Amino acid sequence: MCELMEWLAGHGVTTVFKVDGDRMVERKKAWMVVISGGPLGEDAFFRADMDTAEACRDAVLAHLESKGLSPFA
Protein backbone atom coordinates (compact mmCIF):
# COMPACT_ATOMS: atom_id res chain seq x y z
CA MET A 1 0.00 0.00 0.00
CA CYS A 2 2.89 2.39 0.70
CA GLU A 3 4.13 2.13 -2.88
CA LEU A 4 0.64 2.92 -4.18
CA MET A 5 0.37 5.87 -1.79
CA GLU A 6 3.71 7.20 -3.04
CA TRP A 7 2.55 6.84 -6.66
CA LEU A 8 -0.68 8.69 -5.84
CA ALA A 9 1.19 11.48 -4.03
CA GLY A 10 3.51 11.81 -7.01
CA HIS A 11 0.43 12.53 -9.11
CA GLY A 12 -0.95 15.11 -6.66
CA VAL A 13 -3.46 12.79 -4.98
CA THR A 14 -3.87 13.02 -1.19
CA THR A 15 -4.28 9.64 0.52
CA VAL A 16 -5.51 8.77 4.00
CA PHE A 17 -5.18 5.13 5.04
CA LYS A 18 -6.09 3.96 8.54
CA VAL A 19 -7.23 1.13 10.71
CA ASP A 20 -9.68 1.78 13.55
CA GLY A 21 -9.00 -0.25 16.68
CA ASP A 22 -12.52 0.19 18.06
CA ARG A 23 -14.04 -1.13 14.84
CA MET A 24 -11.56 -4.02 14.82
CA VAL A 25 -12.62 -5.05 18.33
CA GLU A 26 -16.28 -4.77 17.29
CA ARG A 27 -15.54 -6.89 14.19
CA LYS A 28 -16.66 -4.11 11.85
CA LYS A 29 -14.94 -2.93 8.69
CA ALA A 30 -11.91 -1.41 10.41
CA TRP A 31 -9.79 -0.41 7.40
CA MET A 32 -10.44 2.84 5.56
CA VAL A 33 -8.85 4.61 2.61
CA VAL A 34 -9.72 8.04 1.21
CA ILE A 35 -8.16 9.55 -1.90
CA SER A 36 -8.76 13.02 -3.33
CA GLY A 37 -7.34 15.73 -5.55
CA GLY A 38 -4.86 15.58 -8.37
CA PRO A 39 -6.26 14.04 -11.55
CA LEU A 40 -9.39 13.00 -9.61
CA GLY A 41 -10.44 16.67 -9.45
CA GLU A 42 -10.35 19.29 -6.71
CA ASP A 43 -13.73 18.39 -5.23
CA ALA A 44 -13.69 14.67 -6.01
CA PHE A 45 -12.86 12.05 -3.45
CA PHE A 46 -13.17 8.30 -3.04
CA ARG A 47 -13.65 6.46 0.26
CA ALA A 48 -13.75 2.75 1.00
CA ASP A 49 -14.32 1.02 4.34
CA MET A 50 -13.19 -2.59 4.11
CA ASP A 51 -12.32 -5.67 6.15
CA THR A 52 -8.64 -5.77 5.13
CA ALA A 53 -5.85 -3.48 3.96
CA GLU A 54 -5.63 -5.49 0.75
CA ALA A 55 -9.32 -4.92 0.06
CA CYS A 56 -8.74 -1.16 0.45
CA ARG A 57 -5.86 -1.33 -2.02
CA ASP A 58 -7.97 -3.28 -4.50
CA ALA A 59 -10.84 -0.79 -4.16
CA VAL A 60 -8.49 2.12 -4.87
CA LEU A 61 -7.00 0.35 -7.90
CA ALA A 62 -10.49 -0.37 -9.26
CA HIS A 63 -11.53 3.26 -8.73
CA LEU A 64 -8.40 4.54 -10.44
CA GLU A 65 -9.02 2.22 -13.37
CA SER A 66 -12.59 3.54 -13.68
CA LYS A 67 -11.06 7.03 -14.01
CA GLY A 68 -8.54 5.91 -16.64
CA LEU A 69 -5.58 6.00 -14.22
CA SER A 70 -3.22 3.18 -13.38
CA PRO A 71 0.09 2.87 -11.55
CA PHE A 72 0.86 -0.05 -13.88
CA ALA A 73 0.71 1.93 -17.13
PDB file with one MODEL, atoms N, CA, C and O in Angstrom:
MODEL        1
ATOM      1  N   MET A   1       0.830  -1.200   0.000  1.00  0.00           N
ATOM      2  CA  MET A   1       0.000   0.000   0.000  1.00  0.00           C
ATOM      3  C   MET A   1       0.868   1.255   0.000  1.00  0.00           C
ATOM      4  O   MET A   1       0.491   2.261  -0.601  1.00  0.00           O
ATOM      5  N   CYS A   2       2.012   1.213   0.657  1.00  0.00           N
ATOM      6  CA  CYS A   2       2.893   2.387   0.702  1.00  0.00           C
ATOM      7  C   CYS A   2       3.363   2.787  -0.690  1.00  0.00           C
ATOM      8  O   CYS A   2       3.431   3.976  -1.002  1.00  0.00           O
ATOM      9  N   GLU A   3       3.683   1.816  -1.522  1.00  0.00           N
ATOM     10  CA  GLU A   3       4.130   2.132  -2.879  1.00  0.00           C
ATOM     11  C   GLU A   3       3.008   2.799  -3.672  1.00  0.00           C
ATOM     12  O   GLU A   3       3.253   3.738  -4.430  1.00  0.00           O
ATOM     13  N   LEU A   4       1.784   2.316  -3.499  1.00  0.00           N
ATOM     14  CA  LEU A   4       0.635   2.922  -4.178  1.00  0.00           C
ATOM     15  C   LEU A   4       0.417   4.342  -3.666  1.00  0.00           C
ATOM     16  O   LEU A   4       0.142   5.249  -4.451  1.00  0.00           O
ATOM     17  N   MET A   5       0.539   4.539  -2.358  1.00  0.00           N
ATOM     18  CA  MET A   5       0.370   5.873  -1.791  1.00  0.00           C
ATOM     19  C   MET A   5       1.430   6.836  -2.336  1.00  0.00           C
ATOM     20  O   MET A   5       1.126   7.993  -2.626  1.00  0.00           O
ATOM     21  N   GLU A   6       2.655   6.369  -2.474  1.00  0.00           N
ATOM     22  CA  GLU A   6       3.715   7.202  -3.043  1.00  0.00           C
ATOM     23  C   GLU A   6       3.404   7.555  -4.498  1.00  0.00           C
ATOM     24  O   GLU A   6       3.613   8.694  -4.916  1.00  0.00           O
ATOM     25  N   TRP A   7       2.909   6.588  -5.268  1.00  0.00           N
ATOM     26  CA  TRP A   7       2.547   6.843  -6.656  1.00  0.00           C
ATOM     27  C   TRP A   7       1.443   7.889  -6.717  1.00  0.00           C
ATOM     28  O   TRP A   7       1.507   8.823  -7.516  1.00  0.00           O
ATOM     29  N   LEU A   8       0.427   7.729  -5.867  1.00  0.00           N
ATOM     30  CA  LEU A   8      -0.679   8.686  -5.842  1.00  0.00           C
ATOM     31  C   LEU A   8      -0.176  10.083  -5.481  1.00  0.00           C
ATOM     32  O   LEU A   8      -0.540  11.060  -6.135  1.00  0.00           O
ATOM     33  N   ALA A   9       0.656  10.182  -4.448  1.00  0.00           N
ATOM     34  CA  ALA A   9       1.194  11.481  -4.031  1.00  0.00           C
ATOM     35  C   ALA A   9       2.001  12.116  -5.157  1.00  0.00           C
ATOM     36  O   ALA A   9       1.946  13.329  -5.355  1.00  0.00           O
ATOM     37  N   GLY A  10       2.742  11.310  -5.887  1.00  0.00           N
ATOM     38  CA  GLY A  10       3.514  11.811  -7.011  1.00  0.00           C
ATOM     39  C   GLY A  10       2.653  12.372  -8.129  1.00  0.00           C
ATOM     40  O   GLY A  10       3.136  13.112  -8.986  1.00  0.00           O
ATOM     41  N   HIS A  11       1.376  12.016  -8.117  1.00  0.00           N
ATOM     42  CA  HIS A  11       0.428  12.531  -9.106  1.00  0.00           C
ATOM     43  C   HIS A  11      -0.509  13.576  -8.496  1.00  0.00           C
ATOM     44  O   HIS A  11      -1.517  13.944  -9.099  1.00  0.00           O
ATOM     45  N   GLY A  12      -0.166  14.049  -7.292  1.00  0.00           N
ATOM     46  CA  GLY A  12      -0.953  15.107  -6.663  1.00  0.00           C
ATOM     47  C   GLY A  12      -2.178  14.641  -5.920  1.00  0.00           C
ATOM     48  O   GLY A  12      -3.029  15.456  -5.566  1.00  0.00           O
ATOM     49  N   VAL A  13      -2.293  13.339  -5.672  1.00  0.00           N
ATOM     50  CA  VAL A  13      -3.456  12.789  -4.976  1.00  0.00           C
ATOM     51  C   VAL A  13      -3.127  12.657  -3.490  1.00  0.00           C
ATOM     52  O   VAL A  13      -2.089  12.103  -3.126  1.00  0.00           O
ATOM     53  N   THR A  14      -4.012  13.167  -2.635  1.00  0.00           N
ATOM     54  CA  THR A  14      -3.870  13.019  -1.191  1.00  0.00           C
ATOM     55  C   THR A  14      -4.496  11.693  -0.783  1.00  0.00           C
ATOM     56  O   THR A  14      -5.583  11.343  -1.242  1.00  0.00           O
ATOM     57  N   THR A  15      -3.800  10.954   0.086  1.00  0.00           N
ATOM     58  CA  THR A  15      -4.275   9.644   0.520  1.00  0.00           C
ATOM     59  C   THR A  15      -4.293   9.563   2.040  1.00  0.00           C
ATOM     60  O   THR A  15      -3.325   9.932   2.705  1.00  0.00           O
ATOM     61  N   VAL A  16      -5.403   9.077   2.577  1.00  0.00           N
ATOM     62  CA  VAL A  16      -5.511   8.770   4.004  1.00  0.00           C
ATOM     63  C   VAL A  16      -5.826   7.287   4.103  1.00  0.00           C
ATOM     64  O   VAL A  16      -6.776   6.801   3.489  1.00  0.00           O
ATOM     65  N   PHE A  17      -5.021   6.572   4.882  1.00  0.00           N
ATOM     66  CA  PHE A  17      -5.177   5.130   5.045  1.00  0.00           C
ATOM     67  C   PHE A  17      -5.089   4.843   6.531  1.00  0.00           C
ATOM     68  O   PHE A  17      -4.104   5.205   7.173  1.00  0.00           O
ATOM     69  N   LYS A  18      -6.112   4.194   7.090  1.00  0.00           N
ATOM     70  CA  LYS A  18      -6.087   3.962   8.535  1.00  0.00           C
ATOM     71  C   LYS A  18      -6.796   2.669   8.899  1.00  0.00           C
ATOM     72  O   LYS A  18      -7.566   2.102   8.123  1.00  0.00           O
ATOM     73  N   VAL A  19      -6.501   2.232  10.108  1.00  0.00           N
ATOM     74  CA  VAL A  19      -7.225   1.125  10.714  1.00  0.00           C
ATOM     75  C   VAL A  19      -7.755   1.624  12.058  1.00  0.00           C
ATOM     76  O   VAL A  19      -7.035   2.278  12.813  1.00  0.00           O
ATOM     77  N   ASP A  20      -8.996   1.316  12.346  1.00  0.00           N
ATOM     78  CA  ASP A  20      -9.682   1.784  13.550  1.00  0.00           C
ATOM     79  C   ASP A  20      -9.756   0.642  14.559  1.00  0.00           C
ATOM     80  O   ASP A  20     -10.449  -0.350  14.335  1.00  0.00           O
ATOM     81  N   GLY A  21      -9.044   0.787  15.658  1.00  0.00           N
ATOM     82  CA  GLY A  21      -8.999  -0.253  16.681  1.00  0.00           C
ATOM     83  C   GLY A  21     -10.357  -0.582  17.273  1.00  0.00           C
ATOM     84  O   GLY A  21     -10.659  -1.749  17.521  1.00  0.00           O
ATOM     85  N   ASP A  22     -11.188   0.442  17.504  1.00  0.00           N
ATOM     86  CA  ASP A  22     -12.519   0.186  18.058  1.00  0.00           C
ATOM     87  C   ASP A  22     -13.348  -0.664  17.101  1.00  0.00           C
ATOM     88  O   ASP A  22     -14.021  -1.606  17.520  1.00  0.00           O
ATOM     89  N   ARG A  23     -13.297  -0.329  15.821  1.00  0.00           N
ATOM     90  CA  ARG A  23     -14.037  -1.131  14.837  1.00  0.00           C
ATOM     91  C   ARG A  23     -13.490  -2.551  14.767  1.00  0.00           C
ATOM     92  O   ARG A  23     -14.253  -3.505  14.614  1.00  0.00           O
ATOM     93  N   MET A  24     -12.174  -2.693  14.877  1.00  0.00           N
ATOM     94  CA  MET A  24     -11.560  -4.018  14.824  1.00  0.00           C
ATOM     95  C   MET A  24     -12.088  -4.886  15.965  1.00  0.00           C
ATOM     96  O   MET A  24     -12.458  -6.041  15.757  1.00  0.00           O
ATOM     97  N   VAL A  25     -12.121  -4.322  17.161  1.00  0.00           N
ATOM     98  CA  VAL A  25     -12.621  -5.053  18.334  1.00  0.00           C
ATOM     99  C   VAL A  25     -14.087  -5.424  18.145  1.00  0.00           C
ATOM    100  O   VAL A  25     -14.519  -6.501  18.555  1.00  0.00           O
ATOM    101  N   GLU A  26     -14.848  -4.532  17.526  1.00  0.00           N
ATOM    102  CA  GLU A  26     -16.277  -4.770  17.294  1.00  0.00           C
ATOM    103  C   GLU A  26     -16.533  -5.629  16.058  1.00  0.00           C
ATOM    104  O   GLU A  26     -17.684  -5.899  15.712  1.00  0.00           O
ATOM    105  N   ARG A  27     -15.465  -6.054  15.398  1.00  0.00           N
ATOM    106  CA  ARG A  27     -15.537  -6.887  14.192  1.00  0.00           C
ATOM    107  C   ARG A  27     -16.315  -6.203  13.061  1.00  0.00           C
ATOM    108  O   ARG A  27     -17.080  -6.834  12.331  1.00  0.00           O
ATOM    109  N   LYS A  28     -16.090  -4.891  12.947  1.00  0.00           N
ATOM    110  CA  LYS A  28     -16.660  -4.106  11.850  1.00  0.00           C
ATOM    111  C   LYS A  28     -15.561  -3.828  10.846  1.00  0.00           C
ATOM    112  O   LYS A  28     -14.393  -4.122  11.102  1.00  0.00           O
ATOM    113  N   LYS A  29     -15.921  -3.267   9.714  1.00  0.00           N
ATOM    114  CA  LYS A  29     -14.935  -2.927   8.687  1.00  0.00           C
ATOM    115  C   LYS A  29     -13.997  -1.857   9.244  1.00  0.00           C
ATOM    116  O   LYS A  29     -14.338  -0.675   9.277  1.00  0.00           O
ATOM    117  N   ALA A  30     -12.814  -2.284   9.680  1.00  0.00           N
ATOM    118  CA  ALA A  30     -11.907  -1.411  10.406  1.00  0.00           C
ATOM    119  C   ALA A  30     -10.946  -0.633   9.520  1.00  0.00           C
ATOM    120  O   ALA A  30     -10.382   0.368   9.964  1.00  0.00           O
ATOM    121  N   TRP A  31     -10.748  -1.061   8.295  1.00  0.00           N
ATOM    122  CA  TRP A  31      -9.788  -0.411   7.397  1.00  0.00           C
ATOM    123  C   TRP A  31     -10.490   0.618   6.528  1.00  0.00           C
ATOM    124  O   TRP A  31     -11.583   0.375   6.015  1.00  0.00           O
ATOM    125  N   MET A  32      -9.851   1.771   6.369  1.00  0.00           N
ATOM    126  CA  MET A  32     -10.439   2.838   5.560  1.00  0.00           C
ATOM    127  C   MET A  32      -9.357   3.483   4.709  1.00  0.00           C
ATOM    128  O   MET A  32      -8.221   3.657   5.150  1.00  0.00           O
ATOM    129  N   VAL A  33      -9.727   3.833   3.486  1.00  0.00           N
ATOM    130  CA  VAL A  33      -8.853   4.610   2.612  1.00  0.00           C
ATOM    131  C   VAL A  33      -9.690   5.710   1.968  1.00  0.00           C
ATOM    132  O   VAL A  33     -10.827   5.485   1.555  1.00  0.00           O
ATOM    133  N   VAL A  34      -9.104   6.899   1.891  1.00  0.00           N
ATOM    134  CA  VAL A  34      -9.720   8.039   1.213  1.00  0.00           C
ATOM    135  C   VAL A  34      -8.669   8.617   0.281  1.00  0.00           C
ATOM    136  O   VAL A  34      -7.525   8.828   0.684  1.00  0.00           O
ATOM    137  N   ILE A  35      -9.054   8.873  -0.964  1.00  0.00           N
ATOM    138  CA  ILE A  35      -8.158   9.549  -1.901  1.00  0.00           C
ATOM    139  C   ILE A  35      -8.898  10.740  -2.500  1.00  0.00           C
ATOM    140  O   ILE A  35     -10.107  10.693  -2.725  1.00  0.00           O
ATOM    141  N   SER A  36      -8.135  11.822  -2.755  1.00  0.00           N
ATOM    142  CA  SER A  36      -8.756  13.019  -3.327  1.00  0.00           C
ATOM    143  C   SER A  36      -7.705  13.867  -4.023  1.00  0.00           C
ATOM    144  O   SER A  36      -6.504  13.728  -3.790  1.00  0.00           O
ATOM    145  N   GLY A  37      -8.197  14.753  -4.888  1.00  0.00           N
ATOM    146  CA  GLY A  37      -7.343  15.727  -5.552  1.00  0.00           C
ATOM    147  C   GLY A  37      -6.615  15.192  -6.765  1.00  0.00           C
ATOM    148  O   GLY A  37      -6.933  14.125  -7.291  1.00  0.00           O
ATOM    149  N   GLY A  38      -5.632  15.959  -7.193  1.00  0.00           N
ATOM    150  CA  GLY A  38      -4.857  15.578  -8.368  1.00  0.00           C
ATOM    151  C   GLY A  38      -5.742  15.353  -9.574  1.00  0.00           C
ATOM    152  O   GLY A  38      -6.671  16.126  -9.811  1.00  0.00           O
ATOM    153  N   PRO A  39      -5.472  14.301 -10.346  1.00  0.00           N
ATOM    154  CA  PRO A  39      -6.259  14.042 -11.550  1.00  0.00           C
ATOM    155  C   PRO A  39      -7.695  13.594 -11.249  1.00  0.00           C
ATOM    156  O   PRO A  39      -8.505  13.466 -12.168  1.00  0.00           O
ATOM    157  N   LEU A  40      -8.014  13.358  -9.978  1.00  0.00           N
ATOM    158  CA  LEU A  40      -9.387  13.000  -9.610  1.00  0.00           C
ATOM    159  C   LEU A  40     -10.282  14.234  -9.585  1.00  0.00           C
ATOM    160  O   LEU A  40     -11.506  14.110  -9.627  1.00  0.00           O
ATOM    161  N   GLY A  41      -9.686  15.421  -9.517  1.00  0.00           N
ATOM    162  CA  GLY A  41     -10.435  16.673  -9.452  1.00  0.00           C
ATOM    163  C   GLY A  41     -10.372  17.267  -8.058  1.00  0.00           C
ATOM    164  O   GLY A  41     -10.240  16.543  -7.071  1.00  0.00           O
ATOM    165  N   GLU A  42     -10.466  18.587  -7.981  1.00  0.00           N
ATOM    166  CA  GLU A  42     -10.349  19.291  -6.705  1.00  0.00           C
ATOM    167  C   GLU A  42     -11.400  18.863  -5.695  1.00  0.00           C
ATOM    168  O   GLU A  42     -11.091  18.686  -4.517  1.00  0.00           O
ATOM    169  N   ASP A  43     -12.629  18.697  -6.140  1.00  0.00           N
ATOM    170  CA  ASP A  43     -13.728  18.390  -5.228  1.00  0.00           C
ATOM    171  C   ASP A  43     -14.078  16.908  -5.190  1.00  0.00           C
ATOM    172  O   ASP A  43     -14.995  16.508  -4.474  1.00  0.00           O
ATOM    173  N   ALA A  44     -13.365  16.098  -5.945  1.00  0.00           N
ATOM    174  CA  ALA A  44     -13.688  14.670  -6.009  1.00  0.00           C
ATOM    175  C   ALA A  44     -12.910  13.914  -4.950  1.00  0.00           C
ATOM    176  O   ALA A  44     -11.749  14.216  -4.676  1.00  0.00           O
ATOM    177  N   PHE A  45     -13.559  12.937  -4.365  1.00  0.00           N
ATOM    178  CA  PHE A  45     -12.856  12.048  -3.452  1.00  0.00           C
ATOM    179  C   PHE A  45     -13.483  10.666  -3.525  1.00  0.00           C
ATOM    180  O   PHE A  45     -14.617  10.496  -3.974  1.00  0.00           O
ATOM    181  N   PHE A  46     -12.712   9.681  -3.068  1.00  0.00           N
ATOM    182  CA  PHE A  46     -13.173   8.297  -3.038  1.00  0.00           C
ATOM    183  C   PHE A  46     -12.872   7.770  -1.649  1.00  0.00           C
ATOM    184  O   PHE A  46     -11.788   7.998  -1.114  1.00  0.00           O
ATOM    185  N   ARG A  47     -13.832   7.063  -1.064  1.00  0.00           N
ATOM    186  CA  ARG A  47     -13.648   6.459   0.255  1.00  0.00           C
ATOM    187  C   ARG A  47     -14.120   5.017   0.214  1.00  0.00           C
ATOM    188  O   ARG A  47     -15.146   4.698  -0.387  1.00  0.00           O
ATOM    189  N   ALA A  48     -13.352   4.148   0.865  1.00  0.00           N
ATOM    190  CA  ALA A  48     -13.747   2.746   1.002  1.00  0.00           C
ATOM    191  C   ALA A  48     -13.479   2.291   2.429  1.00  0.00           C
ATOM    192  O   ALA A  48     -12.396   2.520   2.968  1.00  0.00           O
ATOM    193  N   ASP A  49     -14.459   1.652   3.032  1.00  0.00           N
ATOM    194  CA  ASP A  49     -14.322   1.017   4.342  1.00  0.00           C
ATOM    195  C   ASP A  49     -14.377  -0.483   4.099  1.00  0.00           C
ATOM    196  O   ASP A  49     -15.372  -0.999   3.590  1.00  0.00           O
ATOM    197  N   MET A  50     -13.306  -1.181   4.463  1.00  0.00           N
ATOM    198  CA  MET A  50     -13.188  -2.589   4.108  1.00  0.00           C
ATOM    199  C   MET A  50     -12.728  -3.422   5.304  1.00  0.00           C
ATOM    200  O   MET A  50     -12.376  -2.892   6.357  1.00  0.00           O
ATOM    201  N   ASP A  51     -12.741  -4.739   5.107  1.00  0.00           N
ATOM    202  CA  ASP A  51     -12.320  -5.670   6.146  1.00  0.00           C
ATOM    203  C   ASP A  51     -10.807  -5.835   6.245  1.00  0.00           C
ATOM    204  O   ASP A  51     -10.292  -6.197   7.302  1.00  0.00           O
ATOM    205  N   THR A  52     -10.088  -5.571   5.146  1.00  0.00           N
ATOM    206  CA  THR A  52      -8.640  -5.771   5.126  1.00  0.00           C
ATOM    207  C   THR A  52      -7.949  -4.624   4.396  1.00  0.00           C
ATOM    208  O   THR A  52      -8.566  -3.895   3.619  1.00  0.00           O
ATOM    209  N   ALA A  53      -6.656  -4.484   4.664  1.00  0.00           N
ATOM    210  CA  ALA A  53      -5.851  -3.483   3.958  1.00  0.00           C
ATOM    211  C   ALA A  53      -5.808  -3.802   2.470  1.00  0.00           C
ATOM    212  O   ALA A  53      -5.876  -2.901   1.634  1.00  0.00           O
ATOM    213  N   GLU A  54      -5.695  -5.080   2.144  1.00  0.00           N
ATOM    214  CA  GLU A  54      -5.635  -5.494   0.747  1.00  0.00           C
ATOM    215  C   GLU A  54      -6.920  -5.142   0.005  1.00  0.00           C
ATOM    216  O   GLU A  54      -6.882  -4.759  -1.164  1.00  0.00           O
ATOM    217  N   ALA A  55      -8.044  -5.271   0.679  1.00  0.00           N
ATOM    218  CA  ALA A  55      -9.317  -4.918   0.062  1.00  0.00           C
ATOM    219  C   ALA A  55      -9.387  -3.415  -0.215  1.00  0.00           C
ATOM    220  O   ALA A  55      -9.945  -2.993  -1.227  1.00  0.00           O
ATOM    221  N   CYS A  56      -8.819  -2.610   0.688  1.00  0.00           N
ATOM    222  CA  CYS A  56      -8.739  -1.160   0.454  1.00  0.00           C
ATOM    223  C   CYS A  56      -7.903  -0.875  -0.780  1.00  0.00           C
ATOM    224  O   CYS A  56      -8.300  -0.088  -1.640  1.00  0.00           O
ATOM    225  N   ARG A  57      -6.741  -1.518  -0.865  1.00  0.00           N
ATOM    226  CA  ARG A  57      -5.863  -1.333  -2.021  1.00  0.00           C
ATOM    227  C   ARG A  57      -6.595  -1.689  -3.307  1.00  0.00           C
ATOM    228  O   ARG A  57      -6.553  -0.936  -4.279  1.00  0.00           O
ATOM    229  N   ASP A  58      -7.262  -2.831  -3.311  1.00  0.00           N
ATOM    230  CA  ASP A  58      -7.971  -3.281  -4.502  1.00  0.00           C
ATOM    231  C   ASP A  58      -9.094  -2.317  -4.888  1.00  0.00           C
ATOM    232  O   ASP A  58      -9.336  -2.083  -6.072  1.00  0.00           O
ATOM    233  N   ALA A  59      -9.776  -1.761  -3.888  1.00  0.00           N
ATOM    234  CA  ALA A  59     -10.843  -0.794  -4.163  1.00  0.00           C
ATOM    235  C   ALA A  59     -10.271   0.474  -4.794  1.00  0.00           C
ATOM    236  O   ALA A  59     -10.862   1.022  -5.725  1.00  0.00           O
ATOM    237  N   VAL A  60      -9.129   0.941  -4.295  1.00  0.00           N
ATOM    238  CA  VAL A  60      -8.488   2.124  -4.870  1.00  0.00           C
ATOM    239  C   VAL A  60      -8.066   1.846  -6.305  1.00  0.00           C
ATOM    240  O   VAL A  60      -8.302   2.666  -7.192  1.00  0.00           O
ATOM    241  N   LEU A  61      -7.443   0.696  -6.538  1.00  0.00           N
ATOM    242  CA  LEU A  61      -7.005   0.355  -7.896  1.00  0.00           C
ATOM    243  C   LEU A  61      -8.191   0.286  -8.858  1.00  0.00           C
ATOM    244  O   LEU A  61      -8.099   0.757  -9.992  1.00  0.00           O
ATOM    245  N   ALA A  62      -9.300  -0.299  -8.411  1.00  0.00           N
ATOM    246  CA  ALA A  62     -10.495  -0.374  -9.261  1.00  0.00           C
ATOM    247  C   ALA A  62     -11.044   1.027  -9.541  1.00  0.00           C
ATOM    248  O   ALA A  62     -11.461   1.317 -10.663  1.00  0.00           O
ATOM    249  N   HIS A  63     -11.046   1.888  -8.535  1.00  0.00           N
ATOM    250  CA  HIS A  63     -11.532   3.257  -8.732  1.00  0.00           C
ATOM    251  C   HIS A  63     -10.635   4.010  -9.709  1.00  0.00           C
ATOM    252  O   HIS A  63     -11.120   4.693 -10.610  1.00  0.00           O
ATOM    253  N   LEU A  64      -9.328   3.877  -9.523  1.00  0.00           N
ATOM    254  CA  LEU A  64      -8.404   4.542 -10.443  1.00  0.00           C
ATOM    255  C   LEU A  64      -8.617   4.063 -11.880  1.00  0.00           C
ATOM    256  O   LEU A  64      -8.610   4.861 -12.817  1.00  0.00           O
ATOM    257  N   GLU A  65      -8.803   2.775 -12.036  1.00  0.00           N
ATOM    258  CA  GLU A  65      -9.023   2.224 -13.374  1.00  0.00           C
ATOM    259  C   GLU A  65     -10.288   2.800 -13.992  1.00  0.00           C
ATOM    260  O   GLU A  65     -10.324   3.086 -15.188  1.00  0.00           O
ATOM    261  N   SER A  66     -11.331   2.971 -13.176  1.00  0.00           N
ATOM    262  CA  SER A  66     -12.589   3.540 -13.684  1.00  0.00           C
ATOM    263  C   SER A  66     -12.414   4.979 -14.146  1.00  0.00           C
ATOM    264  O   SER A  66     -13.202   5.482 -14.947  1.00  0.00           O
ATOM    265  N   LYS A  67     -11.365   5.647 -13.632  1.00  0.00           N
ATOM    266  CA  LYS A  67     -11.056   7.030 -14.009  1.00  0.00           C
ATOM    267  C   LYS A  67      -9.981   7.109 -15.087  1.00  0.00           C
ATOM    268  O   LYS A  67      -9.547   8.198 -15.463  1.00  0.00           O
ATOM    269  N   GLY A  68      -9.555   5.943 -15.585  1.00  0.00           N
ATOM    270  CA  GLY A  68      -8.542   5.914 -16.637  1.00  0.00           C
ATOM    271  C   GLY A  68      -7.124   6.113 -16.117  1.00  0.00           C
ATOM    272  O   GLY A  68      -6.235   6.494 -16.879  1.00  0.00           O
ATOM    273  N   LEU A  69      -6.905   5.862 -14.836  1.00  0.00           N
ATOM    274  CA  LEU A  69      -5.584   6.002 -14.224  1.00  0.00           C
ATOM    275  C   LEU A  69      -5.078   4.646 -13.768  1.00  0.00           C
ATOM    276  O   LEU A  69      -5.862   3.791 -13.358  1.00  0.00           O
ATOM    277  N   SER A  70      -3.776   4.449 -13.839  1.00  0.00           N
ATOM    278  CA  SER A  70      -3.217   3.177 -13.376  1.00  0.00           C
ATOM    279  C   SER A  70      -1.742   3.345 -13.039  1.00  0.00           C
ATOM    280  O   SER A  70      -0.989   3.932 -13.816  1.00  0.00           O
ATOM    281  N   PRO A  71      -1.326   2.833 -11.882  1.00  0.00           N
ATOM    282  CA  PRO A  71       0.093   2.874 -11.549  1.00  0.00           C
ATOM    283  C   PRO A  71       0.886   1.843 -12.359  1.00  0.00           C
ATOM    284  O   PRO A  71       2.115   1.821 -12.298  1.00  0.00           O
ATOM    285  N   PHE A  72       0.200   1.005 -13.105  1.00  0.00           N
ATOM    286  CA  PHE A  72       0.859  -0.054 -13.884  1.00  0.00           C
ATOM    287  C   PHE A  72       1.085   0.322 -15.339  1.00  0.00           C
ATOM    288  O   PHE A  72       1.697  -0.433 -16.096  1.00  0.00           O
ATOM    289  N   ALA A  73       0.588   1.497 -15.729  1.00  0.00           N
ATOM    290  CA  ALA A  73       0.710   1.932 -17.133  1.00  0.00           C
ATOM    291  C   ALA A  73       2.096   2.430 -17.448  1.00  0.00           C
ATOM    292  O   ALA A  73       2.366   2.831 -18.581  1.00  0.00           O
TER     293      ALA A  73
ENDMDL
END
